[in-house]
Amino acid sequence: MFNPFKKSYSKEELEQFAFLKSVKCFEKLNEEELHVLLPTLNQRVYKKDEAVFFRKDPSQAVYIVKSGSVSLTLDREDKFENLTFAGENEAFGDNAFIPETNRIYNAIVVSEEAELFVLPQGNILEIFDANVKLKSKVLESLVGQYNDYTLHLFESYKSSFGFFELQQAYSKK
């Protein structure tokens, strides 16, 4: 049924919605909710070997890769150990969804160039305060993602038994 009061969006907005819906943490959002995010996204181009952020930096934004590749690493003594790569349509730095947190890994551009969308934490928290349903959908997607990480951690642990005690990951300090 045709709804004459339904907001219509431009072709560019619809393309941006499709891009954002392809990102795990925004996959459950509808067009109206995605439209709320659009004005807060800042586009930035990074060059090869440029740091997006370092471990222990304040978590001030979530990053979404439009093009290029970013290495997510841990620094151990004077070396970087690669955790994974964030590529097209992937978000990283998602602990910025949590107020007053610091980065737990480094993010370094490894492609010649990386085009990233930056979603500042201040904007995220304002949007979450104003739209509880949007917040719950984003957090539901994140919880699913962290469940997948935990499953992978357990599988890795089982296949490399003896290198560390799993209780170390769960002990409170």
N, C-alpha and C positions, 0 to 999 in steps of 0.2 A: 504494500500500500504506500502510495506517495505521501510524504509528509512535507508540506510547504514551509514548515517552520524549522526544519532541520538545517543546520549550518552547512553551507557548501564550502569546500576548500579548493584552493588553486592546485594546478598540476604539480607545482613545485612543493607545496605542502604535502600533497599525497605521496610524492616520492620520498620526502623526508620521513613521513609516517612509516612507509614501507621499510626504510632503512632502520629506523629506531625499533620497529617490531621484530627485526631480524637479530636484534641484540638481546641476549638472554634475559637481562634484568628488566627489560621493557616489553617483553613479548606478550604479556597479559593485558596491556593497556589498550583502550579503545582510542579512536581518533580524537575525541574531545579531550581525553587525558593527555594524549601525546601533544596536542596543540598547546597545552599549558607549558610543556617543556621547551618548545621551540625558541621562544624569545630568550631563554636562559643559556642556550648553547652558544659557545664561542668556538670558532674554527681557528686552528693554529697549525702551521707547518713546522715540523722539526727536521733537522738534518741528521745524517748518519753520525753516530757516536754522541749525539746530544742527549743529555740526561733529562728525562721528563720529571723525575724526582728520585731522591735517595732514601734508603732505609732510615728510619727515625725522623724524617721530615714530618711536619704536621700534615695531616690528610685534609687537603683543602679543596680537592676536586675529584670527580670521576672522569675518566678519559674513555672515549669511544674511538676505535680505529676506523677511519673511513678508507684509508689506503696506507700501505706500507706495513712494517713489522716492528714490534717493540719486544725486546728481550726483558723478561722479568727474572731478576737474579738475586741471590744472596751473596753478601760479601763475607768471606771467611779468610781472616788474616789479610793477605795482600792479593787474594784471588777472588774472582766472581764465579759462582756456581750457577749455571742456568737452571731455572725452574721450569720455564715454558716460554712460549712466544705468544704475544697477542697480535692477531692479524685482523684483516677486514671483518667488520661487524662484530668485533669482540670488545668488551669493556674491561678495564682494569682500574685498580685504585679504588675498588668498591668499598673499602672500609671508610671512605669519605661519607657514606650513608650514615655512619655512626658519629655523633658529635665527640669532639675532643679526643681523637685518636691520632696515632702516628703511623707512618708507613712501616710495613713489616718486610718489604723487599725493595729493590732498586728497579727502576724502569729506564732502559737505555734504547734508543732507536738503533736498529741494526740494518734497515734498508737505506738506500740512498736518501730517501725522503719519507716522512710519514705525515699524513694529514690526519689530525685528530680533532674531535669535538671535545671541548672541555665544558663540563657541567659543574660550576662552582658549588661548594658545600653550602654556602649561605643561601643560594637559590634553592638547593635541594631541601634544606630544612624549612624554608618558607613555604614551599610547595607542599611538603608533607604536613605542615601545621594547618594549611588551608584545605587540604584534600585528603582526608583519612583513607578513603577508598583507594585512591591512587597509591598512597603509601603502603597499604596492606598488600596490594598487588605486586609492587616492586619487591617488598620484603618477602613475600611468598616465593617469588622467583629466586631471590637470593638464598633463601633457606634450601630450596631444591638444589641449587648449585653447590652449596656447602655440604649437603648430604652426599652429592656425587664425589666431591673432594675427599670426604671422610671414607667413603667406600674404596676409592683409589688408594688412599693412604693404607687402609687395612690390607688390601690386596698386595700392595708393595711390601708391606711389613711381612706378610706371610711368605712371600717369595724370597725375601732376603733376611730371614730370621737370624738373629744373633748380632746384627750390626748396631742395634740400639734397643732399649727397653721401651715398649709402647707406652707404658705408664708415664714415661717422661713427657709425652705429649699432653697428658691429662692431669698431671700433678699441678697443684696450685702453689705458687711461690709467694 
